[in-house]
Amino acid sequence: MQSILMRCRYLLIVALGLLLPALVSAQGYISRLLNHPVPGGVAVVDLGPDTEAPRVFYKDDRVMVLRDSNDAWIAVVGIDLKTKAGPQPIQVESSQGKRKLVFQVGTKKYKSQHIKLKNKSHVNPDPAQVKRFEREYKEQIQAYGNFRSTGPSNVSLDKPVNGRLSSPFGLRRFFNGEERNPHSGLDFAVPAGTPIKAPADGVVTIVADYFFNGKTIFIDHGQGFITMYCHLSRFQVEPGQEVSRGQVIGQVGATGRATGPHLHWNVSLNSTRVDPAIFINAFAP
């Protein structure tokens, strides 16, 4: 009897071993690359078959919908850093009518970072500087909220610069001992003057010199997929300009709230900042 049980267990293990690769291969390339459903991450939701792309909404924001390499329609949902673990609903509108789907958000812990700044106004700005920041912040939120139905050309992104990754996404940040918003992007430690390249085709929506961000560029890649580049020393594009993947858009600097030359790069989906490391296959669970 024991030998029969052992043989059955062996056959079950073999069957599972054969089944798992099939299940993995059933997932499309985009799902395997981007699906990291944690706070600050990305959820890829299978939408099922349809003759045309469904429309998807998450918390009133339009969501990117793509056809994956396995020919399935998927929703690519950005998850806010403040999202708690548990189920999250999306609304789907398709030729089959309206329906609700749910994805699960897991947990992720982020480290802390303490930074000393000589410019005290970059910690506690005066009233005039606060008004300037509020105006600039409004411009950026509007750019993040833009949704063009076309695009993106690719979601597996090139690194905008080749260099060491320094401050990761999601760090709890303390400036001169005072806590501020978590780090909303990924920093590359590279020398001033390093060329910055567009990681995908897109349209430049912002070229501006901001109080905190310094010289800043926004690129709209389509379907609410937006990238931002901060602390630049030089611009090489203009608002409204179409750019191609690999095109130089500017140079690294140390403008704005920066302690030295580096590139701050962030990625936004459905008006939500998410971990850029996901899109360059460098995500750390």
C-alpha positions as YAML, in Angstrom:
chain: A
units: angstrom
residues:
- id: 1
  name: MET
  ca: [0.00, 0.00, 0.00]
- id: 2
  name: GLN
  ca: [2.81, 2.38, 0.93]
- id: 3
  name: SER
  ca: [4.59, 1.74, -2.37]
- id: 4
  name: ILE
  ca: [1.38, 2.52, -4.27]
- id: 5
  name: LEU
  ca: [1.01, 5.82, -2.39]
- id: 6
  name: MET
  ca: [4.62, 6.72, -3.09]
- id: 7
  name: ARG
  ca: [4.17, 5.93, -6.78]
- id: 8
  name: CYS
  ca: [0.99, 8.08, -6.92]
- id: 9
  name: ARG
  ca: [2.84, 10.93, -5.23]
- id: 10
  name: TYR
  ca: [5.68, 10.60, -7.73]
- id: 11
  name: LEU
  ca: [3.26, 10.65, -10.67]
- id: 12
  name: LEU
  ca: [1.56, 13.75, -9.23]
- id: 13
  name: ILE
  ca: [4.89, 15.56, -8.91]
- id: 14
  name: VAL
  ca: [5.78, 14.65, -12.48]
- id: 15
  name: ALA
  ca: [2.38, 15.86, -13.70]
- id: 16
  name: LEU
  ca: [2.76, 19.18, -11.87]
- id: 17
  name: GLY
  ca: [6.26, 19.55, -13.30]
- id: 18
  name: LEU
  ca: [4.86, 19.15, -16.79]
- id: 19
  name: LEU
  ca: [1.92, 21.45, -16.12]
- id: 20
  name: LEU
  ca: [3.78, 24.42, -14.60]
- id: 21
  name: PRO
  ca: [5.82, 25.29, -17.73]
- id: 22
  name: ALA
  ca: [2.58, 25.17, -19.74]
- id: 23
  name: LEU
  ca: [0.92, 27.58, -17.31]
- id: 24
  name: VAL
  ca: [3.91, 29.95, -17.45]
- id: 25
  name: SER
  ca: [4.01, 29.85, -21.24]
- id: 26
  name: ALA
  ca: [0.24, 30.55, -21.29]
- id: 27
  name: GLN
  ca: [1.01, 33.97, -19.83]
- id: 28
  name: GLY
  ca: [2.01, 36.61, -22.33]
- id: 29
  name: TYR
  ca: [5.34, 38.44, -22.33]
- id: 30
  name: ILE
  ca: [3.93, 41.69, -20.90]
- id: 31
  name: SER
  ca: [2.23, 39.83, -18.03]
- id: 32
  name: ARG
  ca: [5.46, 38.05, -17.11]
- id: 33
  name: LEU
  ca: [7.43, 41.31, -17.26]
- id: 34
  name: LEU
  ca: [5.10, 43.77, -15.52]
- id: 35
  name: ASN
  ca: [2.86, 41.88, -13.12]
- id: 36
  name: HIS
  ca: [4.08, 42.87, -9.63]
- id: 37
  name: PRO
  ca: [0.83, 43.69, -7.76]
- id: 38
  name: VAL
  ca: [2.19, 45.41, -4.64]
- id: 39
  name: PRO
  ca: [1.90, 49.01, -3.39]
- id: 40
  name: GLY
  ca: [3.86, 51.08, -5.91]
- id: 41
  name: GLY
  ca: [3.77, 48.20, -8.39]
- id: 42
  name: VAL
  ca: [1.74, 47.07, -11.39]
- id: 43
  name: ALA
  ca: [-1.13, 44.61, -11.72]
- id: 44
  name: VAL
  ca: [-1.71, 42.92, -15.07]
- id: 45
  name: VAL
  ca: [-5.32, 41.75, -15.31]
- id: 46
  name: ASP
  ca: [-6.54, 39.28, -17.95]
- id: 47
  name: LEU
  ca: [-9.65, 40.73, -19.60]
- id: 48
  name: GLY
  ca: [-10.61, 37.66, -21.59]
- id: 49
  name: PRO
  ca: [-11.33, 37.45, -25.31]
- id: 50
  name: ASP
  ca: [-12.99, 40.30, -27.22]
- id: 51
  name: THR
  ca: [-13.20, 41.51, -30.81]
- id: 52
  name: GLU
  ca: [-11.80, 44.93, -29.81]
- id: 53
  name: ALA
  ca: [-9.95, 46.50, -26.91]
- id: 54
  name: PRO
  ca: [-12.12, 46.94, -23.80]
- id: 55
  name: ARG
  ca: [-12.15, 50.22, -21.87]
- id: 56
  name: VAL
  ca: [-10.96, 49.86, -18.28]
- id: 57
  name: PHE
  ca: [-11.16, 52.23, -15.31]
- id: 58
  name: TYR
  ca: [-9.50, 52.06, -11.89]
- id: 59
  name: LYS
  ca: [-10.56, 54.62, -9.28]
- id: 60
  name: ASP
  ca: [-12.06, 56.80, -12.05]
- id: 61
  name: ASP
  ca: [-8.80, 56.85, -14.06]
- id: 62
  name: ARG
  ca: [-8.57, 55.27, -17.50]
- id: 63
  name: VAL
  ca: [-6.25, 52.25, -17.58]
- id: 64
  name: MET
  ca: [-3.85, 51.05, -20.28]
- id: 65
  name: VAL
  ca: [-5.20, 48.09, -22.28]
- id: 66
  name: LEU
  ca: [-2.90, 46.04, -24.52]
- id: 67
  name: ARG
  ca: [-2.96, 42.81, -26.47]
- id: 68
  name: ASP
  ca: [-0.31, 40.54, -24.97]
- id: 69
  name: SER
  ca: [1.99, 38.20, -26.89]
- id: 70
  name: ASN
  ca: [-0.45, 35.31, -26.28]
- id: 71
  name: ASP
  ca: [-3.18, 37.37, -28.06]
- id: 72
  name: ALA
  ca: [-5.09, 38.07, -24.81]
- id: 73
  name: TRP
  ca: [-6.40, 41.53, -23.87]
- id: 74
  name: ILE
  ca: [-4.86, 42.74, -20.60]
- id: 75
  name: ALA
  ca: [-5.26, 45.76, -18.34]
- id: 76
  name: VAL
  ca: [-1.98, 47.24, -17.02]
- id: 77
  name: VAL
  ca: [-2.87, 48.95, -13.74]
- id: 78
  name: GLY
  ca: [-0.62, 51.25, -11.70]
- id: 79
  name: ILE
  ca: [-1.00, 50.77, -7.92]
- id: 80
  name: ASP
  ca: [-0.47, 53.68, -5.53]
- id: 81
  name: LEU
  ca: [2.15, 53.37, -2.78]
- id: 82
  name: LYS
  ca: [-0.53, 53.96, -0.12]
- id: 83
  name: THR
  ca: [-2.70, 51.05, -1.29]
- id: 84
  name: LYS
  ca: [-3.39, 48.44, 1.39]
- id: 85
  name: ALA
  ca: [-3.07, 44.71, 0.78]
- id: 86
  name: GLY
  ca: [-6.25, 43.05, -0.42]
- id: 87
  name: PRO
  ca: [-8.70, 43.07, -3.33]
- id: 88
  name: GLN
  ca: [-8.95, 46.02, -5.71]
- id: 89
  name: PRO
  ca: [-11.75, 46.36, -8.32]
- id: 90
  name: ILE
  ca: [-11.53, 47.60, -11.89]
- id: 91
  name: GLN
  ca: [-14.46, 48.49, -14.15]
- id: 92
  name: VAL
  ca: [-14.47, 46.96, -17.63]
- id: 93
  name: GLU
  ca: [-16.53, 48.18, -20.58]
- id: 94
  name: SER
  ca: [-16.52, 45.92, -23.64]
- id: 95
  name: SER
  ca: [-18.71, 44.58, -26.43]
- id: 96
  name: GLN
  ca: [-20.04, 42.16, -23.81]
- id: 97
  name: GLY
  ca: [-21.27, 45.01, -21.59]
- id: 98
  name: LYS
  ca: [-20.05, 46.37, -18.26]
- id: 99
  name: ARG
  ca: [-18.51, 44.19, -15.57]
- id: 100
  name: LYS
  ca: [-16.23, 44.33, -12.54]
- id: 101
  name: LEU
  ca: [-12.99, 42.41, -12.17]
- id: 102
  name: VAL
  ca: [-10.85, 42.18, -9.03]
- id: 103
  name: PHE
  ca: [-7.10, 41.86, -8.58]
- id: 104
  name: GLN
  ca: [-5.22, 41.20, -5.35]
- id: 105
  name: VAL
  ca: [-2.58, 43.56, -3.93]
- id: 106
  name: GLY
  ca: [0.19, 42.04, -1.85]
- id: 107
  name: THR
  ca: [2.65, 43.72, 0.55]
- id: 108
  name: LYS
  ca: [6.06, 45.29, 0.14]
- id: 109
  name: LYS
  ca: [8.30, 47.09, 2.65]
- id: 110
  name: TYR
  ca: [10.35, 50.11, 1.60]
- id: 111
  name: LYS
  ca: [13.48, 51.44, 3.31]
- id: 112
  name: SER
  ca: [14.18, 54.93, 4.65]
- id: 113
  name: GLN
  ca: [16.70, 57.53, 3.47]
- id: 114
  name: HIS
  ca: [18.07, 60.55, 5.33]
- id: 115
  name: ILE
  ca: [19.36, 63.48, 3.27]
- id: 116
  name: LYS
  ca: [21.13, 66.68, 4.37]
- id: 117
  name: LEU
  ca: [20.38, 69.78, 2.30]
- id: 118
  name: LYS
  ca: [22.29, 73.06, 2.48]
- id: 119
  name: ASN
  ca: [19.43, 74.97, 0.86]
- id: 120
  name: LYS
  ca: [16.92, 75.14, 3.75]
- id: 121
  name: SER
  ca: [14.17, 76.44, 1.44]
- id: 122
  name: HIS
  ca: [14.13, 73.01, -0.24]
- id: 123
  name: VAL
  ca: [12.95, 71.65, 3.14]
- id: 124
  name: ASN
  ca: [10.72, 74.50, 4.32]
- id: 125
  name: PRO
  ca: [9.97, 76.87, 1.40]
- id: 126
  name: ASP
  ca: [8.73, 80.40, 2.05]
- id: 127
  name: PRO
  ca: [5.16, 81.44, 1.06]
- id: 128
  name: ALA
  ca: [6.19, 82.66, -2.41]
- id: 129
  name: GLN
  ca: [8.03, 79.41, -3.06]
- id: 130
  name: VAL
  ca: [5.02, 77.41, -1.83]
- id: 131
  name: LYS
  ca: [2.80, 79.21, -4.35]
- id: 132
  name: ARG
  ca: [5.31, 78.48, -7.10]
- id: 133
  name: PHE
  ca: [5.40, 74.79, -6.12]
- id: 134
  name: GLU
  ca: [1.59, 74.57, -6.05]
- id: 135
  name: ARG
  ca: [1.39, 76.04, -9.56]
- id: 136
  name: GLU
  ca: [4.08, 73.67, -10.83]
- id: 137
  name: TYR
  ca: [2.49, 70.69, -9.09]
- id: 138
  name: LYS
  ca: [-0.84, 71.41, -10.78]
- id: 139
  name: GLU
  ca: [0.87, 71.44, -14.20]
- id: 140
  name: GLN
  ca: [2.47, 68.08, -13.50]
- id: 141
  name: ILE
  ca: [-0.74, 66.44, -12.23]
- id: 142
  name: GLN
  ca: [-2.51, 67.59, -15.38]
- id: 143
  name: ALA
  ca: [0.24, 66.07, -17.54]
- id: 144
  name: TYR
  ca: [0.08, 62.78, -15.61]
- id: 145
  name: GLY
  ca: [-3.69, 62.64, -16.12]
- id: 146
  name: ASN
  ca: [-3.53, 62.93, -19.91]
- id: 147
  name: PHE
  ca: [-4.76, 59.84, -21.79]
- id: 148
  name: ARG
  ca: [-4.01, 59.40, -25.49]
- id: 149
  name: SER
  ca: [-5.67, 56.34, -27.00]
- id: 150
  name: THR
  ca: [-2.65, 55.55, -29.19]
- id: 151
  name: GLY
  ca: [0.53, 53.85, -28.00]
- id: 152
  name: PRO
  ca: [2.72, 52.94, -26.30]
- id: 153
  name: SER
  ca: [5.36, 51.74, -28.76]
- id: 154
  name: ASN
  ca: [6.85, 49.48, -26.07]
- id: 155
  name: VAL
  ca: [6.48, 48.82, -22.32]
- id: 156
  name: SER
  ca: [9.80, 47.02, -21.87]
- id: 157
  name: LEU
  ca: [11.78, 50.23, -21.54]
- id: 158
  name: ASP
  ca: [15.40, 51.06, -22.20]
- id: 159
  name: LYS
  ca: [17.27, 52.72, -19.33]
- id: 160
  name: PRO
  ca: [17.32, 56.47, -19.99]
- id: 161
  name: VAL
  ca: [21.00, 56.50, -18.98]
- id: 162
  name: ASN
  ca: [23.58, 53.78, -18.38]
- id: 163
  name: GLY
  ca: [24.76, 54.02, -14.81]
- id: 164
  name: ARG
  ca: [24.46, 52.78, -11.24]
- id: 165
  name: LEU
  ca: [20.99, 52.71, -9.72]
- id: 166
  name: SER
  ca: [21.19, 54.73, -6.50]
- id: 167
  name: SER
  ca: [18.03, 55.75, -4.60]
- id: 168
  name: PRO
  ca: [15.29, 53.22, -5.39]
- id: 169
  name: PHE
  ca: [11.59, 53.90, -5.69]
- id: 170
  name: GLY
  ca: [9.43, 54.09, -2.55]
- id: 171
  name: LEU
  ca: [12.04, 55.21, -0.01]
- id: 172
  name: ARG
  ca: [10.65, 57.03, 3.01]
- id: 173
  name: ARG
  ca: [12.58, 60.31, 2.73]
- id: 174
  name: PHE
  ca: [13.81, 62.57, 5.53]
- id: 175
  name: PHE
  ca: [15.30, 65.94, 4.57]
- id: 176
  name: ASN
  ca: [17.32, 67.48, 7.41]
- id: 177
  name: GLY
  ca: [15.46, 65.17, 9.78]
- id: 178
  name: GLU
  ca: [11.97, 66.07, 8.52]
- id: 179
  name: GLU
  ca: [9.89, 63.41, 6.75]
- id: 180
  name: ARG
  ca: [8.55, 64.27, 3.31]
- id: 181
  name: ASN
  ca: [6.81, 62.32, 0.53]
- id: 182
  name: PRO
  ca: [8.29, 58.92, -0.40]
- id: 183
  name: HIS
  ca: [10.68, 58.77, -3.33]
- id: 184
  name: SER
  ca: [8.46, 58.65, -6.41]
- id: 185
  name: GLY
  ca: [11.09, 57.52, -8.91]
- id: 186
  name: LEU
  ca: [14.38, 55.81, -9.51]
- id: 187
  name: ASP
  ca: [17.74, 57.62, -9.35]
- id: 188
  name: PHE
  ca: [20.74, 56.95, -11.58]
- id: 189
  name: ALA
  ca: [24.13, 58.08, -10.23]
- id: 190
  name: VAL
  ca: [25.81, 59.40, -13.38]
- id: 191
  name: PRO
  ca: [28.05, 62.42, -14.13]
- id: 192
  name: ALA
  ca: [26.73, 65.82, -15.14]
- id: 193
  name: GLY
  ca: [26.36, 66.09, -18.89]
- id: 194
  name: THR
  ca: [25.46, 62.43, -19.41]
- id: 195
  name: PRO
  ca: [23.03, 62.20, -22.38]
- id: 196
  name: ILE
  ca: [19.48, 61.12, -21.48]
- id: 197
  name: LYS
  ca: [17.62, 59.01, -24.03]
- id: 198
  name: ALA
  ca: [13.88, 58.45, -24.50]
- id: 199
  name: PRO
  ca: [13.05, 54.84, -23.48]
- id: 200
  name: ALA
  ca: [10.09, 54.66, -25.88]
- id: 201
  name: ASP
  ca: [8.40, 56.73, -28.59]
- id: 202
  name: GLY
  ca: [6.28, 59.59, -27.31]
- id: 203
  name: VAL
  ca: [5.29, 63.24, -27.26]
- id: 204
  name: VAL
  ca: [7.05, 65.79, -25.04]
- id: 205
  name: THR
  ca: [4.42, 67.51, -22.86]
- id: 206
  name: ILE
  ca: [6.52, 69.48, -20.35]
- id: 207
  name: VAL
  ca: [9.90, 71.20, -20.61]
- id: 208
  name: ALA
  ca: [10.27, 73.40, -17.54]
- id: 209
  name: ASP
  ca: [12.51, 74.50, -14.67]
- id: 210
  name: TYR
  ca: [10.72, 73.58, -11.41]
- id: 211
  name: PHE
  ca: [11.48, 74.54, -7.80]
- id: 212
  name: PHE
  ca: [12.02, 71.02, -6.46]
- id: 213
  name: ASN
  ca: [12.58, 69.02, -9.66]
- id: 214
  name: GLY
  ca: [14.91, 71.47, -11.37]
- id: 215
  name: LYS
  ca: [15.01, 71.25, -15.16]
- id: 216
  name: THR
  ca: [12.31, 68.70, -16.00]
- id: 217
  name: ILE
  ca: [10.96, 66.87, -19.05]
- id: 218
  name: PHE
  ca: [7.72, 64.87, -19.35]
- id: 219
  name: ILE
  ca: [7.12, 62.39, -22.18]
- id: 220
  name: ASP
  ca: [3.65, 61.00, -22.93]
- id: 221
  name: HIS
  ca: [4.01, 57.49, -24.41]
- id: 222
  name: GLY
  ca: [0.27, 56.90, -24.82]
- id: 223
  name: GLN
  ca: [-2.60, 55.39, -22.78]
- id: 224
  name: GLY
  ca: [-1.63, 57.24, -19.61]
- id: 225
  name: PHE
  ca: [1.95, 55.92, -19.71]
- id: 226
  name: ILE
  ca: [4.06, 58.95, -18.74]
- id: 227
  name: THR
  ca: [7.75, 59.28, -17.89]
- id: 228
  name: MET
  ca: [9.47, 62.20, -16.12]
- id: 229
  name: TYR
  ca: [13.16, 63.23, -16.04]
- id: 230
  name: CYS
  ca: [14.40, 65.64, -13.34]
- id: 231
  name: HIS
  ca: [17.47, 67.69, -12.27]
- id: 232
  name: LEU
  ca: [18.70, 68.13, -15.84]
- id: 233
  name: SER
  ca: [21.44, 70.57, -16.83]
- id: 234
  name: ARG
  ca: [20.25, 70.99, -20.41]
- id: 235
  name: PHE
  ca: [17.16, 70.46, -22.57]
- id: 236
  name: GLN
  ca: [17.36, 69.09, -26.12]
- id: 237
  name: VAL
  ca: [13.63, 68.90, -26.89]
- id: 238
  name: GLU
  ca: [10.61, 71.24, -26.91]
- id: 239
  name: PRO
  ca: [6.98, 70.85, -25.76]
- id: 240
  name: GLY
  ca: [4.86, 69.17, -28.40]
- id: 241
  name: GLN
  ca: [7.84, 67.50, -30.06]
- id: 242
  name: GLU
  ca: [7.55, 63.84, -31.05]
- id: 243
  name: VAL
  ca: [10.53, 61.76, -29.93]
- id: 244
  name: SER
  ca: [11.68, 58.29, -30.88]
- id: 245
  name: ARG
  ca: [13.07, 55.52, -28.69]
- id: 246
  name: GLY
  ca: [16.79, 56.16, -28.14]
- id: 247
  name: GLN
  ca: [16.63, 59.87, -29.04]
- id: 248
  name: VAL
  ca: [18.64, 62.19, -26.76]
- id: 249
  name: ILE
  ca: [16.26, 64.54, -24.91]
- id: 250
  name: GLY
  ca: [18.65, 66.30, -22.52]
- id: 251
  name: GLN
  ca: [21.64, 66.00, -20.19]
- id: 252
  name: VAL
  ca: [22.03, 65.05, -16.54]
- id: 253
  name: GLY
  ca: [22.61, 67.83, -13.99]
- id: 254
  name: ALA
  ca: [21.98, 68.79, -10.36]
- id: 255
  name: THR
  ca: [19.27, 71.46, -10.64]
- id: 256
  name: GLY
  ca: [16.43, 71.77, -8.12]
- id: 257
  name: ARG
  ca: [16.46, 69.76, -4.88]
- id: 258
  name: ALA
  ca: [19.57, 67.69, -5.55]
- id: 259
  name: THR
  ca: [22.76, 67.07, -3.57]
- id: 260
  name: GLY
  ca: [24.77, 66.23, -6.70]
- id: 261
  name: PRO
  ca: [24.49, 65.21, -10.35]
- id: 262
  name: HIS
  ca: [22.03, 62.39, -10.98]
- id: 263
  name: LEU
  ca: [18.93, 61.57, -12.99]
- id: 264
  name: HIS
  ca: [15.62, 61.17, -11.19]
- id: 265
  name: TRP
  ca: [13.33, 59.14, -13.45]
- id: 266
  name: ASN
  ca: [9.75, 58.27, -12.75]
- id: 267
  name: VAL
  ca: [7.03, 56.31, -14.48]
- id: 268
  name: SER
  ca: [3.29, 56.88, -14.18]
- id: 269
  name: LEU
  ca: [0.30, 54.72, -15.14]
- id: 270
  name: ASN
  ca: [-3.33, 55.84, -14.72]
- id: 271
  name: SER
  ca: [-2.14, 58.99, -12.87]
- id: 272
  name: THR
  ca: [-0.18, 56.84, -10.39]
- id: 273
  name: ARG
  ca: [3.58, 56.82, -9.86]
- id: 274
  name: VAL
  ca: [4.95, 53.27, -9.95]
- id: 275
  name: ASP
  ca: [8.36, 51.63, -9.62]
- id: 276
  name: PRO
  ca: [10.37, 52.30, -12.83]
- id: 277
  name: ALA
  ca: [12.53, 49.25, -12.06]
- id: 278
  name: ILE
  ca: [9.61, 47.06, -13.19]
- id: 279
  name: PHE
  ca: [9.90, 48.34, -16.76]
- id: 280
  name: ILE
  ca: [13.66, 47.70, -17.05]
- id: 281
  name: ASN
  ca: [13.48, 44.19, -15.54]
- id: 282
  name: ALA
  ca: [15.21, 45.30, -12.32]
- id: 283
  name: PHE
  ca: [12.35, 44.99, -9.82]
- id: 284
  name: ALA
  ca: [13.28, 43.75, -6.33]
- id: 285
  name: PRO
  ca: [10.33, 42.10, -4.47]
...
